[in-house]
């Protein structure tokens, strides 16, 4: 029986914003984050689609809350996957912005005989999507868990995520503002460029206008992003595909790249970043 088992199966969650086509084409479990509108609890992508979530977010008088997948969702996923592989690897978002790592570890206790490993990538969004897709590819090519983990761990300190938000209000109300908290109140003229640093949100630079902030974001990518496939440059957005396409097009021209993938920042992240958020992710040189 063991001859038919895969060496490794990868588990992700909806904070990666993986393209539906990729999920459908590969042996991959995607565990849903939880979106809470008042007393109503909904599993992201399973019980509420992104377009429906955005529609409700825009008309809701109260900001929805988010929660990590409960351990029970991971128990169900592990239950399906342990029969298919010798090792399960959970490629999880930063433990500083999500309780996903904790839930995945708690659920692991229900499978004491299984080889289940949980990696805190210190990332979220597009860079997390990149890491998950690479891990799936390596697993499908026959790589073992130690090899995949070592490759992913080498990427973690190289990850860079820079982003702009239309307003800091969503980050403030959602409690995910981190080092950007000093900008709230009295900073109406400032359009900060934020970054995910050491797994949490921080201010990278303060810029005066939206147009200047966007231009500076492009300059930072030009300055910091390696001109190699290993950079895995991507663009992310929260309900603003035209802006994301324009940014990706400009960066393709500036960096002379053939293609830059665009990822949607899912319901859980959009709740905290707010509609209109725009970002870039890549991996700096080692």
C-alpha positions as CSV (number, residue, x, y, z in Angstrom):
1,X,0.0,0.0,0.0
2,X,2.8,2.4,0.9
3,X,4.1,2.2,-2.6
4,X,1.1,4.2,-3.8
5,X,1.5,7.0,-1.3
6,X,2.9,10.3,-2.3
7,X,6.0,11.3,-0.3
8,X,4.5,14.7,0.6
9,X,1.1,16.4,0.2
10,X,0.8,20.2,0.7
11,X,-1.9,22.0,2.6
12,X,-2.5,25.7,2.2
13,X,-5.3,28.1,3.3
14,X,-7.3,30.9,1.7
15,X,-4.9,33.7,2.8
16,X,-2.6,32.7,-0.1
17,X,-5.3,33.7,-2.7
18,X,-4.3,30.8,-4.9
19,X,-5.8,30.9,-8.4
20,X,-8.8,28.5,-8.6
21,X,-7.4,26.9,-11.8
22,X,-4.2,25.9,-9.9
23,X,-6.1,24.5,-6.9
24,X,-8.3,22.4,-9.3
25,X,-5.3,21.1,-11.3
26,X,-3.2,19.9,-8.4
27,X,-3.5,17.6,-5.3
28,X,-3.8,20.4,-2.8
29,X,-6.0,21.0,0.3
30,X,-6.9,24.6,0.8
31,X,-8.4,25.2,4.3
32,X,-10.8,28.2,4.6
33,X,-10.4,31.2,6.8
34,X,-13.6,32.3,8.7
35,X,-15.4,35.5,7.9
36,X,-17.8,36.8,10.6
37,X,-20.6,39.2,9.7
38,X,-22.2,39.8,13.1
39,X,-23.3,36.4,14.4
40,X,-23.0,34.8,10.9
41,X,-19.9,32.7,10.5
42,X,-18.9,31.8,6.9
43,X,-16.0,29.7,5.5
44,X,-14.1,31.7,2.9
45,X,-14.6,30.4,-0.6
46,X,-16.7,27.5,0.6
47,X,-19.7,29.4,2.0
48,X,-19.0,32.9,0.6
49,X,-17.4,33.8,-2.7
50,X,-15.1,36.8,-3.0
51,X,-17.5,38.9,-5.1
52,X,-20.3,38.3,-2.6
53,X,-18.0,39.1,0.3
54,X,-17.0,42.4,-1.3
55,X,-20.6,43.3,-2.0
56,X,-21.5,42.7,1.7
57,X,-18.4,44.5,3.0
58,X,-19.3,47.6,1.1
59,X,-22.8,47.8,2.4
60,X,-22.2,46.6,5.9
61,X,-22.4,49.2,8.7
62,X,-20.1,47.1,10.8
63,X,-16.7,45.8,9.7
64,X,-16.7,42.0,9.5
65,X,-14.3,40.0,11.7
66,X,-12.0,37.2,10.6
67,X,-10.8,34.1,12.4
68,X,-8.2,31.5,11.5
69,X,-9.6,28.1,10.4
70,X,-10.7,26.3,13.5
71,X,-8.7,23.2,14.4
72,X,-11.7,21.1,13.3
73,X,-11.2,22.2,9.7
74,X,-7.6,21.0,9.8
75,X,-8.6,17.7,11.5
76,X,-11.0,17.1,8.5
77,X,-8.2,18.0,6.0
78,X,-5.7,15.8,7.7
79,X,-8.2,13.0,7.9
80,X,-8.5,13.1,4.1
81,X,-4.8,13.6,3.4
82,X,-3.0,11.1,5.8
83,X,-4.3,8.2,3.6
84,X,-2.6,9.7,0.6
85,X,0.9,10.7,1.7
86,X,3.7,9.7,4.0
87,X,4.1,13.4,5.1
88,X,1.7,16.3,5.2
89,X,3.2,19.8,5.0
90,X,1.1,22.8,6.0
91,X,2.5,26.0,4.3
92,X,0.9,28.6,6.6
93,X,0.6,32.4,6.8
94,X,2.6,34.4,9.3
95,X,1.6,33.5,12.9
96,X,1.8,37.3,13.7
97,X,-1.2,38.1,11.6
98,X,-3.2,34.8,11.7
99,X,-3.9,32.0,14.1
100,X,-3.6,29.5,11.3
101,X,-0.3,28.0,12.6
102,X,-1.8,27.5,16.0
103,X,-4.9,25.7,14.6
104,X,-2.9,23.5,12.4
105,X,-0.6,22.5,15.3
106,X,-3.6,21.8,17.6
107,X,-5.3,19.6,14.9
108,X,-2.0,17.7,14.5
109,X,-2.5,16.3,18.1
110,X,-5.4,14.2,16.8
111,X,-3.0,12.3,14.5
112,X,-0.1,11.2,16.8
113,X,1.1,8.6,14.4
114,X,1.2,10.8,11.3
115,X,4.1,12.9,10.0
116,X,2.5,16.3,9.9
117,X,4.7,19.4,9.7
118,X,3.6,23.1,10.0
119,X,5.7,25.9,8.5
120,X,5.2,29.5,9.5
121,X,6.2,31.3,6.3
122,X,6.2,34.7,7.9
123,X,4.3,35.7,4.8
124,X,0.8,36.2,3.4
125,X,-0.9,36.9,0.1
126,X,1.1,36.7,-3.1
127,X,4.4,35.5,-1.6
128,X,2.6,32.8,0.3
129,X,0.9,31.8,-3.0
130,X,4.3,31.6,-4.6
131,X,5.7,29.4,-1.8
132,X,2.7,27.0,-1.9
133,X,2.8,26.6,-5.7
134,X,6.6,25.9,-5.6
135,X,6.1,23.4,-2.8
136,X,3.3,21.6,-4.7
137,X,5.6,21.5,-7.8
138,X,8.5,20.1,-5.8
139,X,6.3,17.5,-4.1
140,X,4.9,16.4,-7.5
141,X,8.5,16.1,-8.8
142,X,9.2,13.6,-5.9
143,X,11.1,15.9,-3.5
144,X,11.0,14.7,0.2
145,X,9.7,16.8,3.1
146,X,13.2,17.8,4.4
147,X,14.2,19.1,0.9
148,X,10.9,21.0,0.5
149,X,11.1,22.5,4.0
150,X,14.8,23.5,3.5
151,X,13.9,25.3,0.2
152,X,11.0,27.1,1.7
153,X,12.9,28.1,4.8
154,X,15.6,29.6,2.7
155,X,13.0,31.8,1.0
156,X,11.5,33.2,4.2
157,X,14.1,35.8,5.0
158,X,14.2,36.9,1.4
159,X,10.5,37.7,1.2
160,X,9.5,41.3,0.5
161,X,5.8,42.5,0.5
162,X,5.1,46.2,-0.1
163,X,1.6,47.5,-0.3
164,X,-0.7,50.6,-0.4
165,X,-4.1,50.9,1.3
166,X,-6.8,53.4,0.4
167,X,-7.3,54.0,4.1
168,X,-5.7,52.8,7.3
169,X,-9.1,52.5,8.9
170,X,-9.6,48.8,8.0
171,X,-6.2,47.9,9.5
172,X,-6.9,50.0,12.6
173,X,-10.4,48.5,13.2
174,X,-9.2,45.0,12.5
175,X,-6.3,45.2,15.0
176,X,-3.6,44.3,12.3
177,X,-2.0,47.7,12.0
178,X,1.3,46.9,13.8
179,X,3.9,49.6,13.4
180,X,1.6,51.7,11.2
181,X,-0.5,52.7,14.3
182,X,1.5,55.9,14.8
183,X,0.0,57.2,11.5
184,X,-3.6,56.9,12.5
185,X,-5.2,60.3,13.4
186,X,-3.8,63.6,12.1
187,X,-2.1,61.9,9.2
188,X,-4.8,62.4,6.6
189,X,-2.4,63.8,4.0
190,X,0.0,60.8,4.3
191,X,-0.2,57.8,2.0
192,X,2.2,55.3,3.6
193,X,3.9,52.5,1.8
194,X,3.5,49.6,4.2
195,X,5.4,46.4,4.3
196,X,5.1,43.0,5.9
197,X,8.2,42.9,8.0
198,X,9.2,39.9,10.2
199,X,5.7,38.7,9.8
200,X,3.8,41.8,10.8
201,X,2.7,45.1,9.2
202,X,5.1,48.1,9.4
203,X,5.6,51.4,7.7
204,X,8.3,51.4,5.0
205,X,8.0,55.0,3.8
206,X,5.6,58.0,4.2
207,X,4.5,59.7,1.0
208,X,2.3,62.7,0.4
209,X,-0.1,61.7,-2.3
210,X,-1.6,58.5,-3.8
211,X,0.0,59.1,-7.1
212,X,3.4,59.6,-5.5
213,X,3.0,56.6,-3.3
214,X,2.3,54.4,-6.3
215,X,5.3,55.8,-8.2
216,X,7.5,55.2,-5.2
217,X,6.2,51.6,-4.9
218,X,7.4,51.0,-8.5
219,X,10.7,52.6,-7.7
220,X,11.2,50.3,-4.7
221,X,10.5,47.2,-6.8
222,X,13.0,48.5,-9.5
223,X,15.6,49.0,-6.7
224,X,15.1,45.9,-4.7
225,X,13.7,43.1,-6.9
226,X,16.3,40.9,-8.6
227,X,16.1,40.5,-12.3
228,X,15.8,36.7,-12.1
229,X,13.1,34.1,-12.1
230,X,14.0,33.3,-8.5
231,X,12.5,36.7,-7.5
232,X,8.9,35.4,-8.3
233,X,7.6,39.0,-8.5
234,X,3.8,39.2,-8.2
235,X,1.1,41.9,-7.9
236,X,-1.7,41.7,-5.4
237,X,-5.0,43.6,-5.1
238,X,-8.2,43.8,-3.0
239,X,-11.1,44.3,-5.4
240,X,-9.2,46.5,-7.9
241,X,-8.1,44.4,-10.8
242,X,-7.7,47.3,-13.2
243,X,-5.2,49.0,-10.9
244,X,-3.4,45.7,-10.4
245,X,-3.2,45.1,-14.2
246,X,-1.9,48.6,-14.8
247,X,0.8,48.1,-12.1
248,X,1.8,44.7,-13.4
249,X,2.1,46.1,-17.0
250,X,4.3,49.0,-15.8
251,X,6.5,46.7,-13.8
252,X,6.8,44.3,-16.7
253,X,8.1,47.1,-18.9
254,X,10.5,48.5,-16.3
255,X,12.0,45.2,-15.3
256,X,11.7,43.6,-18.8
257,X,9.7,40.6,-17.6
258,X,7.5,38.5,-19.8
259,X,4.8,38.0,-17.2
260,X,3.9,39.0,-13.6
261,X,1.1,37.0,-11.9
262,X,-1.7,38.9,-10.2
263,X,-3.3,37.5,-7.1
264,X,-6.6,38.6,-5.4
265,X,-6.1,39.3,-1.7
266,X,-9.0,37.1,-0.5
267,X,-11.8,38.0,1.9
268,X,-9.8,37.6,5.1
269,X,-7.0,39.9,4.0
270,X,-9.4,42.4,2.3
271,X,-11.2,42.7,5.6
272,X,-8.0,44.1,7.2
273,X,-6.4,45.9,4.2
274,X,-9.7,47.3,2.8
275,X,-11.0,47.4,-0.8
276,X,-8.5,49.1,-3.1
277,X,-5.4,47.8,-1.4
278,X,-2.6,47.2,-3.9
279,X,0.7,45.4,-3.3
280,X,3.7,43.7,-4.7
281,X,5.6,40.6,-3.5
282,X,9.0,39.2,-4.4
283,X,12.0,37.4,-3.0
284,X,15.3,39.4,-2.7
285,X,18.6,37.9,-3.7
286,X,20.1,35.4,-1.2
